[in-house]
Amino acid sequence: MKKRITIDPITRLEGHGKIEIFLNDEGDVENTYFQIPELRGFEKFCEGRPVEEVARIVPRICGVCPVAHHLAAAKALDGVYSVDPPRTAKMLRELMYSAQYVHSHIAHFYALAAPDFVLGPDAKPEERNILGVVGKVGLEKGGEVIKHRAYAQKVQGIIGSKPTHPITGIPGGQSKGITAEERDEILKMGESCVEFAKFSLDLFEEIVLKNKTYLDIITGDIYKINTYYMGLVDENNKANFYEGKIRVVDQEGTEVAKFEPNQYLDYIEERVEPWTYLKIPYLKSVGWNGFTDGKDSGIYQVAPLGRANVIDGMATPLAQEAYEKMISTLGGKKPITASLVHHWARLVEMLYAAERWVELASDEEIISDNFRTIPTATPNEGVGVVEAPRGTLIHHYKADEAGLATKINLIVGTTNNYGAINLSVKRAAEKLIKKGKVDQGLLNMVEMAFRAYDPCFSCATHSITGNIPLEVEVYESSGKLCQKLVK
């Protein structure tokens, strides 16, 4: 008789989900399902509203990466109104976004990922959290984590008017600028964040890279999958989180596509499965071949590892050094196929974001009052793309002549990664669960497979497939399931 293992709820992520693992008669893994049982309908209830309001609505999708949604929306609105913001506006947006990256990457690494490495994957569940991490590394270092995350949120508040749900991105630029005094404060905080990012990379080296057990886990076969990779690059194929072209490379690192954001529908297809509310994107040119990897599978990865594999380098000096060290330590070749390297790449990106923050704040034009171009065109259609901390984020809006939204399509980073997440969970379960033997440590290591992607399922679940199913399970006092009703 086949057995079923359910991990519900899964832990240390944004949103809700569960993992279903089915075993065969020998107790080995036959199949896995990474289910997203929640539904959120932002794409539908934005329809009919004044399209410029969407940029103030979509940050509410998620409190972890609201700036990503706000700026993707602002860029889409630039397209809807056929207007190009002035340089100061673009700089202000990217400066706010650099702070968002620092804030988000600190949150994921220290609160969600670090417990698995600082405390170990076999630590007791009640200890495997941010408090356990602080207890292990000390209050002083824990205080630095909180301080620099607060710095980043303060910058989001200064530029975006709200630290969590910004409102200043509008068609043609920004609704307000910053003063010289605010710029000086932002610059000082940015310089401190550069030092904190360097400290975080040193901490990772000390705790993880110098620990053979951890290093073997990261580089071993448990968490390796062989997919395509996707991310934004600048004109030199360097990292850029705010603008650029979307680049795709294959399993050998060869470029197979490079396109403008408004061409995304020519390259990406989405499919729906009956067991989840989250759509599964794949490369149109390759096609869908199920949850498999290799060249015949259209599954691709985004987020830090995806970006690390598509870029030719980082665009700031310290981050470039850290990037080169990461590549050389892992064998000197790309693409890197070990999913847990997302964590290392995330810290390299934190350093890049902090350096870019300082670069932008040091430019005198950042305090110019030329921060908006007034739109004059009739509303139509626009696509905005940024690299969210969790991967390539696409906002596509259509509006009628009155400026009312008629169609909204969102493909967020976690949606782009959903195929890879399912594949990673299955691969880890197959490697870890043998003859039906499981324990808390093994199940947490299965969860580590999805946690590497820093998934945000609050952002990702927007597909409406019909009525939300109602399931009622009736159990006897002994715990035996006696009836299941599905409406």
C-alpha positions as CSV (number, residue, x, y, z in Angstrom):
1,M,0.0,0.0,0.0
2,K,1.3,3.4,-0.9
3,K,2.0,5.9,1.9
4,R,1.6,9.6,2.0
5,I,3.7,12.2,3.8
6,T,2.3,15.7,4.2
7,I,4.3,18.7,5.3
8,D,1.6,21.2,6.2
9,P,2.2,24.0,6.9
10,I,5.6,24.5,5.3
11,T,7.7,26.9,7.3
12,R,9.8,30.1,6.9
13,L,8.3,31.5,3.8
14,E,5.9,34.3,2.8
15,G,2.5,32.9,2.1
16,H,1.0,29.4,2.5
17,G,1.7,26.0,1.0
18,K,2.1,22.3,1.7
19,I,4.1,19.5,0.3
20,E,2.6,16.1,-0.4
21,I,5.0,13.2,-0.8
22,F,3.7,9.8,-2.1
23,L,5.7,6.7,-1.5
24,N,5.6,3.4,-3.4
25,D,5.3,-0.1,-1.8
26,E,9.0,-0.1,-1.1
27,G,8.8,3.2,0.8
28,D,10.7,5.2,-1.8
29,V,9.4,8.4,-3.3
30,E,7.1,8.0,-6.2
31,N,5.9,11.5,-6.6
32,T,5.7,14.9,-4.9
33,Y,3.4,17.9,-5.1
34,F,4.2,21.4,-3.9
35,Q,0.7,22.7,-3.5
36,I,-0.4,26.3,-3.1
37,P,-4.0,26.2,-1.6
38,E,-4.6,29.9,-1.3
39,L,-6.1,32.3,-3.8
40,R,-5.7,36.0,-4.3
41,G,-7.3,37.9,-7.1
42,F,-5.3,41.1,-7.7
43,E,-5.3,40.6,-11.5
44,K,-9.1,40.6,-11.5
45,F,-10.1,43.3,-9.0
46,C,-7.7,45.8,-10.5
47,E,-9.8,45.7,-13.7
48,G,-12.1,48.7,-14.1
49,R,-10.1,50.9,-11.8
50,P,-8.2,54.0,-13.0
51,V,-5.0,52.4,-14.3
52,E,-2.7,54.9,-12.5
53,E,-4.2,53.6,-9.2
54,V,-2.8,50.1,-9.8
55,A,0.7,51.2,-8.8
56,R,-0.7,52.0,-5.3
57,I,-2.7,48.8,-5.1
58,V,-0.2,46.1,-6.1
59,P,2.3,46.8,-3.3
60,R,-0.4,45.4,-1.0
61,I,0.1,42.0,-2.6
62,C,3.1,41.5,-0.3
63,G,4.7,43.4,2.6
64,V,8.1,41.7,1.9
65,C,8.8,43.1,-1.6
66,P,6.2,45.9,-2.1
67,V,8.8,48.1,-3.8
68,A,9.3,45.6,-6.6
69,H,5.6,45.5,-7.4
70,H,5.3,49.3,-7.1
71,L,8.2,49.9,-9.5
72,A,7.1,47.2,-12.0
73,A,3.8,48.9,-12.0
74,A,5.3,52.4,-12.4
75,K,7.3,51.2,-15.4
76,A,4.2,49.5,-16.9
77,L,2.3,52.9,-16.5
78,D,5.2,54.7,-18.2
79,G,4.4,52.4,-21.1
80,V,0.6,52.8,-20.9
81,Y,1.1,56.6,-21.2
82,S,4.0,56.4,-23.6
83,V,6.2,58.6,-21.4
84,D,9.9,58.4,-20.5
85,P,10.8,59.6,-17.0
86,P,13.7,62.0,-16.5
87,R,17.0,60.6,-15.2
88,T,16.4,61.9,-11.7
89,A,13.2,59.9,-11.5
90,K,14.9,56.7,-12.7
91,M,17.7,57.2,-10.2
92,L,15.2,57.8,-7.3
93,R,13.3,54.7,-8.2
94,E,16.5,52.6,-8.4
95,L,17.8,54.0,-5.2
96,M,14.6,53.0,-3.4
97,Y,14.9,49.6,-5.1
98,S,18.5,49.1,-4.0
99,A,17.3,49.7,-0.4
100,Q,14.5,47.2,-1.0
101,Y,17.0,44.6,-2.0
102,V,19.1,45.1,1.1
103,H,16.1,44.9,3.3
104,S,14.6,41.8,1.6
105,H,17.9,39.8,1.4
106,I,18.7,40.5,5.0
107,A,15.2,39.2,6.0
108,H,15.5,36.1,4.0
109,F,19.1,35.2,4.8
110,Y,19.0,35.8,8.5
111,A,15.4,35.0,9.4
112,L,14.5,32.3,6.9
113,A,17.6,30.6,5.7
114,A,20.2,31.0,8.4
115,P,18.5,28.7,10.9
116,D,19.3,25.8,8.7
117,F,23.0,26.6,8.6
118,V,23.7,28.4,11.8
119,L,21.8,25.9,13.9
120,G,21.9,23.0,11.5
121,P,19.1,21.2,9.6
122,D,18.6,18.7,12.4
123,A,18.0,21.4,15.1
124,K,14.7,21.2,17.0
125,P,11.9,23.0,15.2
126,E,11.3,25.3,18.2
127,E,15.0,26.4,18.0
128,R,15.2,26.7,14.2
129,N,14.3,30.4,13.9
130,I,15.7,33.9,14.1
131,L,15.8,33.9,17.9
132,G,17.9,30.7,17.7
133,V,20.2,32.4,15.2
134,V,20.6,35.4,17.5
135,G,21.3,33.1,20.4
136,K,24.1,31.4,18.4
137,V,25.8,34.4,16.9
138,G,25.3,36.8,19.8
139,L,23.1,39.9,20.6
140,E,25.6,42.4,19.1
141,K,25.5,40.8,15.7
142,G,21.8,40.3,15.9
143,G,21.5,44.0,16.6
144,E,23.4,44.8,13.4
145,V,20.9,42.7,11.4
146,I,18.0,44.7,12.8
147,K,19.7,48.0,12.4
148,H,20.6,47.6,8.8
149,R,17.3,46.2,7.8
150,A,15.8,49.3,9.5
151,Y,18.2,51.5,7.5
152,A,16.9,50.0,4.2
153,Q,13.3,50.5,5.2
154,K,13.9,54.1,6.2
155,V,15.2,54.8,2.7
156,Q,12.1,53.2,1.3
157,G,10.1,55.6,3.5
158,I,12.0,58.7,2.5
159,I,11.7,58.1,-1.2
160,G,8.4,56.2,-1.4
161,S,6.6,58.1,1.4
162,K,5.9,54.8,3.1
163,P,8.5,52.3,4.3
164,T,6.4,49.3,3.4
165,H,3.8,50.2,0.7
166,P,5.3,53.1,-1.4
167,I,3.1,55.5,-3.3
168,T,5.4,57.9,-5.2
169,G,5.9,56.1,-8.5
170,I,3.6,57.6,-11.0
171,P,3.3,57.7,-14.9
172,G,6.3,59.6,-16.1
173,G,8.4,59.5,-12.9
174,Q,8.1,60.3,-9.2
175,S,5.5,62.4,-7.3
176,K,8.3,63.9,-5.2
177,G,12.1,64.2,-4.9
178,I,14.5,64.2,-1.9
179,T,16.4,67.1,-0.3
180,A,20.1,67.4,0.1
181,E,19.8,66.6,3.8
182,E,17.8,63.5,3.1
183,R,20.4,62.5,0.5
184,D,23.2,62.9,3.0
185,E,21.4,60.7,5.5
186,I,20.7,58.1,2.8
187,L,24.3,58.1,1.7
188,K,25.6,57.5,5.3
189,M,23.2,54.6,5.8
190,G,24.2,53.1,2.5
191,E,27.9,53.2,3.4
192,S,27.1,51.3,6.6
193,C,25.1,48.7,4.6
194,V,28.1,48.1,2.4
195,E,30.1,47.2,5.4
196,F,27.3,45.0,6.7
197,A,27.0,43.1,3.4
198,K,30.8,42.4,3.6
199,F,30.3,41.2,7.2
200,S,27.5,38.9,6.0
201,L,29.6,37.3,3.3
202,D,32.4,36.8,5.9
203,L,29.9,35.2,8.2
204,F,28.7,32.9,5.4
205,E,32.3,31.9,4.8
206,E,33.0,31.2,8.4
207,I,29.9,29.3,9.2
208,V,29.1,27.5,6.0
209,L,32.1,27.4,3.6
210,K,34.5,26.3,6.3
211,N,32.1,23.6,7.5
212,K,32.6,20.5,5.3
213,T,29.3,19.0,6.3
214,Y,27.4,22.1,5.1
215,L,29.5,22.5,2.0
216,D,28.8,18.9,1.1
217,I,25.1,19.6,1.5
218,I,25.2,22.6,-0.7
219,T,27.3,21.1,-3.5
220,G,26.0,17.5,-3.3
221,D,23.4,15.9,-5.5
222,I,20.5,16.4,-3.2
223,Y,19.8,19.9,-4.3
224,K,21.1,19.9,-7.9
225,I,18.8,20.4,-10.9
226,N,19.7,21.2,-14.5
227,T,17.4,23.8,-16.0
228,Y,17.4,27.0,-18.1
229,Y,18.1,30.3,-16.3
230,M,16.6,33.8,-16.8
231,G,17.1,37.3,-15.6
232,L,17.6,41.0,-16.5
233,V,21.0,42.2,-17.8
234,D,22.3,45.6,-18.8
235,E,23.9,46.4,-22.2
236,N,27.1,44.6,-21.1
237,N,25.3,41.6,-19.7
238,K,26.0,42.8,-16.2
239,A,23.6,42.6,-13.3
240,N,20.8,45.3,-13.2
241,F,17.8,45.0,-11.0
242,Y,15.8,47.9,-12.3
243,E,16.1,47.8,-16.1
244,G,17.6,46.0,-19.1
245,K,16.8,43.1,-21.4
246,I,15.7,39.6,-20.3
247,R,18.3,37.0,-21.0
248,V,17.9,33.2,-21.0
249,V,20.8,30.7,-21.0
250,D,20.7,27.0,-21.3
251,Q,22.3,24.2,-19.3
252,E,25.7,24.9,-20.8
253,G,25.5,28.7,-20.2
254,T,24.8,29.4,-23.8
255,E,22.5,32.3,-24.6
256,V,19.3,31.1,-26.1
257,A,17.2,34.3,-26.0
258,K,17.6,37.9,-25.2
259,F,14.5,40.1,-25.5
260,E,12.8,43.4,-24.5
261,P,10.4,43.1,-21.6
262,N,7.4,43.9,-23.8
263,Q,8.2,40.7,-25.9
264,Y,7.8,38.3,-22.9
265,L,4.7,36.7,-24.4
266,D,6.7,35.5,-27.3
267,Y,9.0,33.5,-25.0
268,I,7.0,32.5,-21.9
269,E,3.9,30.3,-21.7
270,E,1.9,29.5,-18.5
271,R,0.1,26.3,-17.7
272,V,-2.5,25.5,-15.0
273,E,-2.6,22.3,-12.9
274,P,-5.8,21.2,-11.0
275,W,-3.9,20.6,-7.7
276,T,-2.6,24.2,-7.2
277,Y,-3.7,27.8,-7.6
278,L,-0.2,28.8,-8.9
279,K,0.5,28.9,-12.6
280,I,3.6,27.2,-14.0
281,P,5.6,29.2,-16.6
282,Y,7.9,27.5,-19.1
283,L,9.9,28.5,-22.2
284,K,7.7,28.4,-25.3
285,S,10.5,27.4,-27.6
286,V,11.2,24.3,-25.6
287,G,7.7,23.3,-24.5
288,W,6.3,21.6,-21.4
289,N,7.6,18.2,-20.5
290,G,6.5,17.9,-16.9
291,F,8.6,18.3,-13.8
292,T,11.8,17.2,-15.4
293,D,15.1,18.9,-16.1
294,G,17.5,19.0,-19.1
295,K,17.3,20.6,-22.5
296,D,14.0,19.0,-23.4
297,S,12.3,20.6,-20.3
298,G,11.1,24.2,-20.6
299,I,11.5,24.8,-16.9
300,Y,13.8,27.7,-15.9
301,Q,15.1,29.4,-12.8
302,V,15.1,33.0,-11.8
303,A,16.1,34.8,-8.5
304,P,19.7,35.0,-7.2
305,L,21.0,31.8,-8.8
306,G,19.2,32.4,-12.1
307,R,20.7,35.9,-12.2
308,A,24.2,34.7,-11.3
309,N,24.0,32.2,-14.2
310,V,22.8,34.7,-16.9
311,I,25.1,37.6,-16.1
312,D,28.7,38.0,-17.2
313,G,29.5,39.8,-13.9
314,M,28.3,42.3,-11.3
315,A,28.3,46.0,-12.1
316,T,30.1,47.2,-8.9
317,P,33.7,46.4,-7.8
318,L,33.2,44.7,-4.4
319,A,30.3,42.7,-5.6
320,Q,32.3,41.6,-8.7
321,E,35.1,40.4,-6.4
322,A,32.6,38.4,-4.3
323,Y,30.9,37.0,-7.5
324,E,34.3,35.9,-8.9
325,K,35.1,34.2,-5.6
326,M,31.8,32.4,-5.5
327,I,32.3,31.1,-9.1
328,S,35.9,30.0,-8.6
329,T,35.1,28.3,-5.2
330,L,32.4,26.2,-6.9
331,G,34.6,25.0,-9.7
332,G,35.0,28.0,-12.0
333,K,32.3,27.0,-14.3
334,K,28.7,28.2,-15.0
335,P,25.9,27.5,-14.9
336,I,25.9,26.5,-11.2
337,T,23.3,23.8,-10.7
338,A,23.2,23.6,-6.9
339,S,20.0,25.2,-5.8
340,L,21.3,26.1,-2.3
341,V,23.8,28.4,-3.9
342,H,20.8,30.8,-4.1
343,H,21.8,31.8,-0.5
344,W,25.4,32.7,-1.4
345,A,24.4,34.5,-4.5
346,R,21.8,36.4,-2.4
347,L,24.6,37.8,-0.2
348,V,26.6,38.8,-3.3
349,E,23.5,40.7,-4.5
350,M,23.1,42.4,-1.1
351,L,26.6,43.8,-1.5
352,Y,25.9,44.9,-5.1
353,A,22.6,46.6,-4.0
354,A,24.4,48.4,-1.1
355,E,27.2,49.6,-3.5
356,R,24.7,50.8,-6.0
357,W,22.8,52.6,-3.3
358,V,26.0,54.5,-2.5
359,E,26.7,55.2,-6.2
360,L,23.2,56.7,-6.8
361,A,23.1,58.7,-3.6
362,S,26.5,60.2,-4.5
363,D,25.2,61.6,-7.8
364,E,24.3,65.2,-7.4
365,E,21.4,64.9,-9.9
366,I,19.6,62.7,-7.4
367,I,18.4,65.9,-5.6
368,S,17.3,67.6,-8.8
369,D,13.6,68.8,-8.9
370,N,13.3,67.4,-12.4
371,F,11.7,64.1,-11.3
372,R,8.6,63.9,-13.6
373,T,7.6,64.2,-17.3
374,I,3.9,64.9,-17.6
375,P,2.2,62.4,-19.8
376,T,0.2,63.7,-22.8
377,A,-0.6,60.5,-24.8
378,T,-3.9,58.6,-24.7
379,P,-3.6,55.5,-22.4
380,N,-3.0,52.2,-24.1
381,E,-0.7,49.3,-23.1
382,G,2.5,48.9,-21.2
383,V,4.8,46.3,-19.7
384,G,7.0,46.9,-16.7
385,V,9.8,44.4,-15.7
386,V,12.2,44.5,-12.7
387,E,14.2,41.9,-11.0
388,A,12.4,41.3,-7.8
389,P,14.5,39.8,-5.0
390,R,12.7,36.6,-5.8
391,G,13.1,36.7,-9.5
392,T,12.0,38.4,-12.8
393,L,8.7,40.3,-12.1
394,I,6.5,41.2,-15.0
395,H,3.5,43.6,-14.9
396,H,1.5,44.0,-18.1
397,Y,-1.4,46.5,-18.2
398,K,-4.0,47.4,-20.8
399,A,-6.2,50.5,-20.5
400,D,-9.1,52.0,-22.5
401,E,-9.1,55.6,-23.7
402,A,-10.7,56.8,-20.5
403,G,-7.7,55.4,-18.5
404,L,-9.5,52.5,-16.9
405,A,-7.7,49.2,-16.6
406,T,-9.1,46.5,-18.9
407,K,-6.6,43.7,-18.5
408,I,-3.9,43.1,-15.9
409,N,-1.3,40.2,-16.1
410,L,1.3,39.5,-13.5
411,I,4.1,37.0,-13.6
412,V,6.1,37.2,-10.4
413,G,9.4,35.8,-9.5
414,T,8.0,32.8,-7.5
415,T,5.6,32.0,-10.3
416,N,8.6,31.9,-12.7
417,N,10.4,29.6,-10.3
418,Y,7.4,27.3,-9.5
419,G,8.4,24.6,-11.9
420,A,12.0,24.6,-10.6
421,I,10.7,24.6,-7.0
422,N,8.5,21.5,-7.6
423,L,11.5,19.8,-9.3
424,S,13.8,20.7,-6.5
425,V,11.5,19.4,-3.8
426,K,11.0,16.1,-5.7
427,R,14.7,15.6,-6.2
428,A,15.5,16.3,-2.5
429,A,12.7,13.9,-1.4
430,E,13.9,11.2,-3.7
431,K,17.4,11.5,-2.4
432,L,16.6,11.8,1.3
433,I,13.6,9.5,1.9
434,K,14.4,5.8,1.5
435,K,12.4,2.7,2.6
436,G,9.8,5.0,4.3
437,K,12.2,6.2,6.9
438,V,11.6,9.9,7.8
439,D,12.3,12.2,10.7
440,Q,12.0,15.9,11.4
441,G,15.6,16.6,10.2
442,L,14.9,14.9,6.8
443,L,11.6,16.7,6.3
444,N,13.3,20.0,7.1
445,M,16.0,19.2,4.5
446,V,13.2,18.6,2.0
447,E,11.8,22.1,2.9
448,M,15.3,23.5,2.4
449,A,14.9,22.7,-1.3
450,F,12.1,25.3,-1.7
451,R,13.5,27.7,0.9
452,A,16.6,28.4,-1.2
453,Y,14.3,30.2,-3.7
454,D,13.0,32.5,-1.0
455,P,9.5,31.9,-2.4
456,C,6.7,34.5,-1.9
457,F,3.4,32.7,-2.4
458,S,1.4,35.8,-1.4
459,C,2.8,37.4,-4.5
460,A,2.5,34.4,-6.7
461,T,-1.1,33.2,-6.4
462,H,-3.4,35.2,-8.7
463,S,-4.9,32.5,-11.0
464,I,-8.7,32.2,-10.8
465,T,-9.8,28.8,-12.0
466,G,-13.4,28.7,-10.7
467,N,-14.9,28.3,-7.3
468,I,-12.6,27.9,-4.4
469,P,-12.9,24.3,-3.3
470,L,-14.3,23.6,0.2
471,E,-12.9,20.4,1.8
472,V,-14.3,19.0,5.0
473,E,-12.7,16.0,6.6
474,V,-14.4,14.1,9.4
475,Y,-12.3,12.1,11.8
476,E,-13.2,9.6,14.5
477,S,-12.0,10.2,18.1
478,S,-9.2,7.6,17.3
479,G,-7.9,9.9,14.6
480,K,-9.2,7.7,11.7
481,L,-10.6,9.6,8.7
482,C,-14.1,8.4,8.2
483,Q,-15.5,10.8,5.6
484,K,-14.2,13.5,3.2
485,L,-16.6,16.0,1.5
486,V,-15.5,18.2,-1.3
487,K,-17.6,21.0,-2.7
